[in-house]
Amino acid sequence: MASTVRVQAPIGQRALFITTLAVPLTGWTVHAVSLHRKLAAARKDPLTGLLGRDGYTAKARQITDRYGDAAVVVLVDLDHFKQINDGPGGHAAGDRVLAATAARLTAWAGSRGAVGRLGGDEFAVAVRIGRARRALRLAQLAQLLAQPVEVEDGVLVDVAASVGAACSDVLGTTDLSVLQRAADAAMYAGKHTGRAVLADRSHAVVPSINGRRAGRSGTSTLGRAA
């Protein structure tokens, strides 16, 4: 009965009634979207325990905004990872290597850094490092990632990683997307060299195909893997 009365009410009253219903519905929708974003940000990669892409991005932006010129963004790509997956240990060995890499990156970044697995064998780190310690820290990272990984029954698997880094003070921006693009270009500029490559301004504008093509000009190499 009540609904019939409302439907037959004047247009103005019906509009008010619909609006009254829409307000709590809209509020719930906004809440649901916000909750979904928070859950996505908190969601971690089940294999490595690292932040997923959304969670990493949110925390990395906090770091770049907070630390400004001291913020460093690092991208890491494991070299020849398919060979590990296709080797005697199979995907179990590959999983061990991914987990070990995640643990090493977490230890290197420290409790205040952000470490995420972007997908497959690609990782990202955002951390605060002062200019005076930057070269040493990146060299240490390259060496750390090159250490063999024990996969099963004491069997060691050789690993290698390409590392590219971008710094806010060098590029003149704290924009995470710019820093990551430059770090990605630097990483591919030094692919398979065993060295961490520090991006300069040219890396932020390197022409790319699917973000995976970078030139070698203007690179600065830091450290050498053991």
Backbone bond lengths (Angstrom), bond angles and torsions (degrees), N, CA, C in turn:
res aa  C-N    CA-C-N  psi(-1)  N-CA   C-N-CA  omega(-1)  CA-C   N-CA-C  phi
1 M - - - 1.458 - - 1.530 110.47 -
2 A 1.321 115.53 -46.04 1.458 118.49 -176.93 1.507 110.93 -61.83
3 S 1.345 118.11 -39.54 1.447 120.20 -178.69 1.507 110.99 -68.03
4 T 1.350 117.44 -34.36 1.465 120.51 178.81 1.514 110.56 -64.61
5 V 1.309 116.21 -43.55 1.454 120.50 179.57 1.521 110.32 -60.62
6 R 1.325 116.67 -40.82 1.456 119.96 -177.86 1.522 111.49 -69.67
7 V 1.302 117.74 -37.56 1.453 120.37 -179.97 1.509 110.97 -65.82
8 Q 1.352 116.38 -35.58 1.460 120.28 -177.80 1.527 112.19 -86.95
9 A 1.297 116.98 0.60 1.461 120.48 179.57 1.517 110.18 -70.39
10 P 1.320 117.68 162.27 1.475 121.03 177.61 1.515 110.89 -56.20
11 I 1.335 113.29 158.09 1.461 119.95 -176.29 1.516 111.62 -56.05
12 G 1.311 118.15 -43.28 1.455 121.62 -178.58 1.516 111.92 -60.13
13 Q 1.336 116.43 -41.86 1.453 120.20 179.96 1.520 111.14 -68.98
14 R 1.374 115.12 -40.27 1.465 117.90 178.40 1.532 110.76 -62.55
15 A 1.323 116.97 -39.48 1.462 120.77 178.90 1.526 110.42 -63.26
16 L 1.353 115.42 -39.79 1.458 119.45 179.13 1.523 110.50 -64.98
17 F 1.350 115.84 -41.24 1.465 120.47 -179.51 1.535 110.74 -63.84
18 I 1.352 116.49 -43.92 1.462 120.75 179.66 1.520 110.39 -63.96
19 T 1.346 115.42 -42.09 1.454 119.86 179.03 1.523 111.04 -62.07
20 T 1.344 115.84 -39.71 1.465 120.52 179.72 1.519 110.63 -61.88
21 L 1.354 116.32 -38.95 1.456 120.06 177.60 1.523 111.39 -69.72
22 A 1.328 115.63 -36.03 1.461 120.27 -174.15 1.515 112.34 -70.82
23 V 1.331 117.35 -30.50 1.459 119.96 -176.00 1.523 112.43 -60.54
24 P 1.368 118.24 -53.24 1.463 116.69 178.77 1.524 112.29 -66.54
25 L 1.344 117.79 -31.84 1.457 120.84 178.70 1.520 110.10 -65.11
26 T 1.336 116.68 -44.22 1.456 120.79 178.20 1.522 110.65 -63.49
27 G 1.318 116.82 -41.94 1.449 120.94 178.44 1.521 111.31 -60.81
28 W 1.321 116.69 -41.34 1.463 120.40 178.88 1.528 110.49 -66.83
29 T 1.338 116.51 -38.81 1.463 120.17 179.14 1.521 110.79 -61.60
30 V 1.342 115.95 -45.62 1.459 120.30 178.73 1.523 110.25 -61.28
31 H 1.331 115.71 -42.67 1.464 120.15 179.06 1.526 110.75 -62.36
32 A 1.339 116.51 -42.82 1.461 120.86 -178.86 1.527 111.28 -63.69
33 V 1.331 116.46 -42.21 1.463 120.79 178.95 1.522 110.01 -63.73
34 S 1.335 116.06 -43.94 1.462 120.69 179.25 1.525 110.89 -62.32
35 L 1.334 116.16 -42.41 1.464 120.87 179.74 1.523 110.73 -63.93
36 H 1.345 115.64 -41.89 1.468 119.98 178.92 1.523 110.84 -60.84
37 R 1.317 116.98 -42.10 1.462 120.67 179.90 1.525 111.12 -65.28
38 K 1.334 116.45 -40.29 1.458 119.98 179.60 1.530 110.88 -65.98
39 L 1.341 116.27 -40.61 1.461 120.01 178.76 1.525 110.76 -65.72
40 A 1.351 116.10 -39.56 1.462 120.22 178.66 1.518 110.40 -64.20
41 A 1.337 115.52 -39.12 1.465 119.64 -179.53 1.528 111.28 -68.66
42 A 1.331 116.25 -33.36 1.461 120.34 -177.87 1.526 112.04 -84.25
43 R 1.329 117.41 -17.70 1.459 121.26 -175.86 1.514 111.02 -64.63
44 K 1.318 116.17 133.79 1.459 120.87 -178.57 1.520 110.95 -114.42
45 D 1.308 114.05 154.69 1.450 120.34 177.84 1.524 108.86 -66.64
46 P 1.327 118.79 124.54 1.468 120.57 -174.51 1.519 114.35 -65.96
47 L 1.326 118.39 -27.41 1.457 120.84 -177.99 1.520 112.27 -79.11
48 T 1.315 116.40 -46.94 1.462 120.93 -173.74 1.520 114.46 -100.57
49 G 1.333 117.13 -18.54 1.454 120.70 -175.56 1.514 113.66 78.35
50 L 1.336 116.53 3.43 1.466 120.18 179.31 1.518 110.85 -79.91
51 L 1.321 115.63 164.71 1.449 120.92 173.68 1.522 109.82 -63.82
52 G 1.340 115.59 145.98 1.454 119.79 172.26 1.519 109.39 -78.00
53 R 1.320 116.19 -177.33 1.466 120.28 -175.72 1.519 112.28 -58.14
54 D 1.332 118.11 -46.28 1.463 120.66 -177.59 1.526 111.64 -65.36
55 G 1.332 115.66 -45.97 1.454 119.42 -179.54 1.513 112.39 -64.15
56 Y 1.324 115.47 -41.56 1.462 119.52 178.24 1.527 110.54 -62.56
57 T 1.322 116.20 -46.67 1.466 120.17 -177.53 1.526 111.34 -58.37
58 A 1.332 116.21 -43.72 1.464 119.96 -179.57 1.527 111.26 -62.87
59 K 1.336 116.92 -45.41 1.462 119.65 -178.14 1.531 111.27 -72.18
60 A 1.329 116.83 -37.55 1.461 120.04 179.55 1.524 110.86 -62.77
61 R 1.321 117.42 -38.91 1.468 120.23 178.12 1.524 110.85 -64.55
62 Q 1.318 116.84 -36.13 1.461 119.41 176.55 1.534 110.74 -62.76
63 I 1.323 115.76 -39.66 1.463 120.39 -179.20 1.522 111.18 -68.27
64 T 1.332 117.20 -46.57 1.463 119.11 -179.52 1.523 111.55 -65.58
65 D 1.323 116.71 -36.91 1.468 119.78 178.72 1.525 111.06 -69.13
66 R 1.320 116.50 -38.75 1.465 120.31 -175.09 1.522 112.78 -76.62
67 Y 1.328 116.54 -42.32 1.467 119.48 -171.88 1.517 114.09 -98.38
68 G 1.310 118.29 -8.45 1.453 121.42 172.79 1.514 113.95 54.67
69 D 1.340 116.21 -120.29 1.463 121.21 -174.54 1.528 113.89 -64.75
70 A 1.324 117.05 -17.35 1.468 119.69 179.99 1.523 112.23 -90.36
71 A 1.332 117.88 -1.41 1.465 121.27 -178.30 1.526 110.52 -77.69
72 V 1.332 115.34 136.72 1.460 122.31 178.22 1.523 108.86 -129.47
73 V 1.315 116.16 132.51 1.459 121.97 177.04 1.523 108.10 -112.54
74 V 1.322 116.34 130.51 1.460 122.11 -176.35 1.527 109.88 -124.16
75 L 1.321 116.60 133.65 1.456 121.63 173.02 1.521 108.88 -114.09
76 V 1.330 115.80 138.92 1.464 122.43 -176.66 1.516 109.50 -129.92
77 D 1.331 114.52 134.18 1.457 120.91 178.62 1.528 107.43 -131.96
78 L 1.332 117.48 123.53 1.461 120.28 179.83 1.519 110.24 -72.75
79 D 1.326 115.90 132.60 1.467 121.30 -179.11 1.532 110.19 -86.96
80 H 1.318 115.36 142.57 1.472 121.86 175.23 1.529 112.17 56.88
81 F 1.316 116.87 31.10 1.463 119.55 -177.15 1.527 111.73 -65.66
82 K 1.304 117.20 -33.00 1.467 120.32 179.91 1.527 110.69 -60.92
83 Q 1.314 116.48 -34.48 1.468 119.89 179.37 1.524 110.96 -65.15
84 I 1.321 116.55 -33.76 1.467 120.08 177.64 1.524 109.63 -68.57
85 N 1.319 116.42 -45.30 1.465 120.58 179.12 1.524 111.90 -62.99
86 D 1.315 116.05 -34.18 1.469 120.35 -177.89 1.524 112.28 -89.22
87 G 1.331 117.34 -1.90 1.461 121.49 -177.48 1.519 112.49 -80.19
88 P 1.324 116.50 -171.79 1.468 121.75 -177.18 1.531 113.58 -56.97
89 G 1.322 116.38 -36.39 1.468 119.17 -178.35 1.510 114.13 -78.51
90 G 1.319 116.46 -12.77 1.461 121.08 178.72 1.520 112.92 62.60
91 H 1.336 114.97 -153.26 1.464 120.14 -176.44 1.527 112.18 -68.24
92 A 1.317 117.48 -23.63 1.466 119.47 176.85 1.524 110.13 -62.95
93 A 1.335 115.73 -41.05 1.458 119.92 177.10 1.527 110.44 -65.64
94 G 1.331 115.67 -41.99 1.459 119.56 177.64 1.512 112.03 -59.90
95 D 1.336 116.69 -40.58 1.461 120.85 178.78 1.528 111.00 -64.01
96 R 1.334 116.90 -38.89 1.464 120.53 178.21 1.524 110.69 -63.20
97 V 1.312 115.98 -40.50 1.464 120.13 179.96 1.530 110.31 -66.28
98 L 1.313 117.17 -42.27 1.459 120.62 178.67 1.530 110.75 -62.82
99 A 1.330 116.36 -43.90 1.461 120.46 -179.75 1.530 110.72 -65.53
100 A 1.330 116.83 -40.41 1.465 120.41 178.83 1.522 110.58 -65.50
101 T 1.319 116.98 -41.26 1.463 120.91 178.23 1.519 110.78 -62.07
102 A 1.322 116.26 -42.24 1.461 120.57 178.26 1.526 111.06 -61.54
103 A 1.324 116.71 -42.90 1.463 120.85 179.97 1.532 110.98 -64.45
104 R 1.314 116.34 -39.63 1.464 120.53 179.95 1.524 111.32 -67.34
105 L 1.298 116.61 -42.28 1.465 120.25 178.49 1.523 111.11 -64.76
106 T 1.334 115.95 -39.69 1.462 120.23 179.54 1.523 110.77 -64.58
107 A 1.325 116.63 -43.40 1.462 120.78 178.74 1.522 110.86 -64.06
108 W 1.329 116.45 -40.33 1.462 120.69 -178.80 1.525 111.28 -67.99
109 A 1.325 116.87 -41.32 1.470 120.97 -176.25 1.522 112.04 -73.53
110 G 1.322 117.93 -29.72 1.453 120.53 -178.16 1.519 112.40 80.64
111 S 1.311 115.78 175.20 1.466 120.93 -173.20 1.527 113.51 -67.88
112 R 1.326 117.75 -20.50 1.469 119.84 -178.05 1.522 113.50 -97.03
113 G 1.332 116.42 -1.07 1.456 119.88 178.91 1.516 111.41 -89.10
114 A 1.308 116.12 167.09 1.467 122.73 175.36 1.522 108.21 -114.54
115 V 1.326 116.08 126.66 1.455 121.02 179.94 1.523 108.35 -127.34
116 G 1.324 116.60 128.70 1.454 120.02 -178.93 1.512 112.64 -135.79
117 R 1.305 115.54 152.88 1.463 121.36 171.43 1.523 106.47 -100.51
118 L 1.319 115.64 115.12 1.461 120.21 -176.91 1.515 112.02 -80.18
119 G 1.328 116.23 -18.98 1.455 120.22 -179.43 1.516 110.08 143.19
120 G 1.329 117.23 144.94 1.453 120.33 178.75 1.516 111.16 57.78
121 D 1.333 116.10 -124.03 1.463 120.71 179.90 1.521 111.28 -108.96
122 E 1.322 116.77 30.87 1.457 122.36 -179.43 1.526 110.41 -110.64
123 F 1.321 115.15 132.14 1.458 121.62 -177.79 1.527 109.75 -130.07
124 A 1.330 115.26 159.84 1.464 120.62 177.47 1.514 109.71 -140.07
125 V 1.320 115.21 147.40 1.466 121.62 179.94 1.525 108.52 -136.65
126 A 1.316 115.91 139.03 1.458 121.47 170.74 1.519 106.60 -125.05
127 V 1.320 116.59 128.83 1.454 120.10 -172.63 1.521 110.29 -153.50
128 R 1.310 116.18 160.93 1.463 121.49 176.04 1.529 109.24 -95.91
129 I 1.338 116.15 121.89 1.466 121.08 176.06 1.525 107.76 -141.37
130 G 1.306 116.85 124.47 1.455 121.00 178.18 1.520 111.38 -69.43
131 R 1.314 116.30 156.03 1.456 121.74 -177.27 1.533 112.46 -56.02
132 A 1.323 117.76 -38.32 1.464 121.14 -175.53 1.527 112.96 -66.17
133 R 1.337 117.78 -28.49 1.459 121.37 -176.02 1.518 113.08 -105.04
134 R 1.318 116.93 0.17 1.466 121.18 -171.02 1.529 113.30 -63.11
135 A 1.319 117.20 -48.84 1.463 120.63 -177.58 1.522 111.21 -61.91
136 L 1.322 116.23 -43.88 1.457 120.68 -179.67 1.522 111.25 -63.92
137 R 1.318 116.42 -45.55 1.473 120.52 -177.23 1.529 111.69 -64.46
138 L 1.309 117.54 -40.61 1.463 120.25 179.61 1.528 111.06 -70.18
139 A 1.322 116.83 -35.88 1.458 120.08 176.02 1.527 110.25 -64.47
140 Q 1.325 116.50 -40.32 1.459 120.61 177.50 1.516 111.51 -62.64
141 L 1.322 116.25 -38.98 1.463 119.96 179.17 1.521 110.89 -63.68
142 A 1.325 117.40 -45.91 1.462 120.65 179.77 1.526 111.04 -59.36
143 Q 1.311 116.70 -40.73 1.457 121.10 179.03 1.521 111.63 -68.22
144 L 1.314 116.29 -40.51 1.456 121.51 -179.49 1.533 111.51 -62.80
145 L 1.319 116.05 -43.60 1.467 120.52 -177.23 1.526 112.46 -71.46
146 A 1.319 117.03 -17.76 1.464 120.96 -178.23 1.525 112.97 -89.27
147 Q 1.339 117.80 -1.52 1.455 120.20 179.51 1.529 110.50 -71.48
148 P 1.344 118.18 139.71 1.468 120.52 178.51 1.531 111.29 -58.74
149 V 1.317 115.65 155.53 1.458 121.84 -179.92 1.526 109.18 -117.12
150 E 1.326 115.76 132.14 1.461 120.32 175.84 1.527 108.72 -80.81
151 V 1.319 116.87 121.10 1.459 119.93 -174.68 1.525 113.14 -103.68
152 E 1.325 118.47 -38.89 1.464 119.68 -179.26 1.527 109.71 -167.85
153 D 1.335 115.37 134.99 1.463 121.46 176.54 1.533 112.52 52.30
154 G 1.325 115.74 38.23 1.450 119.57 177.06 1.515 115.04 78.87
155 V 1.314 117.52 3.25 1.465 121.16 179.52 1.528 109.22 -74.82
156 L 1.322 116.00 129.45 1.458 121.19 179.62 1.523 110.71 -101.49
157 V 1.310 115.48 137.81 1.467 121.86 177.92 1.519 108.08 -114.71
158 D 1.311 116.67 128.06 1.457 120.54 176.11 1.519 109.78 -71.91
159 V 1.308 116.07 135.70 1.462 120.86 178.67 1.520 109.17 -128.82
160 A 1.305 115.26 157.31 1.466 121.91 176.34 1.523 107.50 -147.04
161 A 1.305 115.78 151.65 1.461 120.07 -178.60 1.517 110.38 -141.02
162 S 1.326 114.93 144.48 1.458 121.24 172.10 1.523 107.56 -95.99
163 V 1.323 115.93 134.96 1.461 121.13 -174.06 1.526 109.90 -129.37
164 G 1.313 115.93 127.27 1.459 121.66 174.48 1.514 109.71 -125.90
165 A 1.320 117.01 139.25 1.459 121.35 -177.86 1.518 110.52 -129.98
166 A 1.319 115.69 147.73 1.468 121.44 176.28 1.518 108.61 -134.19
167 C 1.323 116.57 137.07 1.459 122.25 -175.75 1.524 110.39 -117.94
168 S 1.306 115.30 140.67 1.463 120.63 -177.13 1.518 112.51 -60.52
169 D 1.331 117.00 -41.61 1.464 118.54 -176.38 1.522 112.10 -70.50
170 V 1.334 117.66 -31.31 1.466 120.86 179.32 1.524 110.68 -71.86
171 L 1.325 116.51 -41.78 1.466 120.40 -176.90 1.521 113.03 -89.12
172 G 1.326 116.87 -12.76 1.459 119.71 178.34 1.510 113.99 72.57
173 T 1.342 117.41 28.75 1.463 120.98 179.19 1.522 109.83 -155.73
174 T 1.321 115.39 153.35 1.461 120.96 172.81 1.526 110.73 -109.51
175 D 1.315 116.66 10.33 1.468 121.58 179.24 1.530 108.99 -66.73
176 L 1.326 117.02 116.37 1.459 121.08 -175.20 1.518 112.43 -60.47
177 S 1.326 117.56 -39.40 1.460 120.01 -178.50 1.527 111.33 -63.79
178 V 1.328 116.83 -38.00 1.469 121.05 178.18 1.526 110.23 -68.61
179 L 1.317 116.20 -44.23 1.462 120.75 179.95 1.527 111.18 -62.19
180 Q 1.310 116.85 -42.07 1.465 120.01 -179.51 1.524 111.36 -69.22
181 R 1.319 116.77 -37.40 1.460 119.45 178.25 1.529 110.19 -63.95
182 A 1.323 116.24 -42.54 1.459 119.80 179.28 1.526 111.15 -67.88
183 A 1.328 117.47 -40.69 1.460 121.24 178.53 1.524 110.44 -63.84
184 D 1.311 116.54 -38.14 1.465 121.38 178.42 1.527 110.59 -64.61
185 A 1.327 116.47 -44.12 1.467 120.55 178.74 1.520 110.54 -64.04
186 A 1.332 117.03 -41.46 1.469 120.96 178.82 1.518 110.80 -64.78
187 M 1.321 116.37 -39.39 1.462 120.27 179.88 1.521 111.40 -61.63
188 Y 1.311 116.29 -43.50 1.459 119.72 -179.60 1.523 112.25 -76.05
189 A 1.315 116.81 -23.49 1.460 119.58 174.93 1.520 110.77 -67.53
190 G 1.329 116.59 -30.64 1.457 120.04 -179.50 1.516 112.90 -108.91
191 K 1.324 116.77 24.46 1.466 121.01 -176.80 1.522 111.12 -56.18
192 H 1.338 115.78 132.28 1.471 124.25 176.32 1.533 113.40 67.30
193 T 1.312 118.99 15.18 1.469 120.05 178.56 1.525 111.96 -90.84
194 G 1.321 117.06 -16.37 1.450 120.23 -176.80 1.514 113.28 76.29
195 R 1.327 117.34 14.09 1.456 121.86 -178.18 1.522 110.82 -122.08
196 A 1.313 114.89 150.18 1.455 119.41 171.60 1.519 108.18 -81.50
197 V 1.308 117.73 132.50 1.457 122.42 -178.62 1.527 109.87 -110.45
198 L 1.305 115.52 124.31 1.457 121.42 -179.89 1.525 109.74 -92.58
199 A 1.311 115.91 123.84 1.464 121.05 -177.32 1.518 112.03 -72.20
200 D 1.328 115.42 145.84 1.453 120.43 168.29 1.529 107.15 -113.01
201 R 1.328 117.05 -172.90 1.466 119.80 -174.50 1.523 112.76 -62.25
202 S 1.330 117.49 -27.55 1.464 119.41 -178.52 1.527 111.89 -65.86
203 H 1.325 116.87 -28.27 1.467 119.82 -178.15 1.529 112.53 -70.90
204 A 1.323 116.42 -22.95 1.460 119.74 -179.15 1.520 111.65 -73.83
205 V 1.343 117.59 -14.42 1.472 120.71 -177.58 1.524 111.23 -124.98
206 V 1.333 117.77 17.84 1.460 120.74 179.48 1.524 109.47 -66.03
207 P 1.353 117.50 129.02 1.469 119.64 176.58 1.520 109.35 -59.08
208 S 1.319 116.96 139.33 1.456 119.80 -177.00 1.522 111.43 -137.41
209 I 1.311 115.44 155.93 1.457 123.30 172.17 1.514 105.95 -118.46
210 N 1.348 115.91 110.12 1.457 120.83 -174.83 1.525 111.45 57.87
211 G 1.346 115.73 29.77 1.448 120.25 177.85 1.510 114.35 68.37
212 R 1.322 117.66 18.62 1.451 120.02 -172.44 1.521 112.44 -130.49
213 R 1.329 117.36 39.66 1.451 120.49 175.58 1.511 108.63 -144.31
214 A 1.314 116.66 120.39 1.458 119.03 -177.62 1.510 110.08 -139.50
215 G 1.329 115.23 144.37 1.448 119.61 177.78 1.508 111.50 -82.85
216 R 1.329 117.49 171.26 1.451 121.51 -177.99 1.519 112.96 -103.53
217 S 1.310 117.39 -2.59 1.454 118.30 -177.47 1.512 111.86 -72.29
218 G 1.322 116.05 143.86 1.452 120.60 174.75 1.505 115.56 74.10
219 T 1.338 119.02 16.11 1.449 119.99 -178.76 1.504 110.64 -84.57
220 S 1.323 114.40 150.18 1.453 121.46 174.21 1.498 107.60 -119.56
221 T 1.320 118.87 116.80 1.459 121.08 -177.45 1.508 109.94 -94.97
222 L 1.334 114.64 140.75 1.456 120.34 -176.46 1.516 108.97 -129.49
223 G 1.306 116.78 117.01 1.458 120.08 174.15 1.513 112.21 80.66
224 R 1.313 115.30 169.89 1.452 122.25 177.86 1.517 108.50 -145.64
225 A 1.326 115.30 135.23 1.456 118.21 -178.99 1.517 110.62 -67.86
226 A 1.317 115.05 149.11 1.459 119.81 179.85 1.512 110.92 -72.71
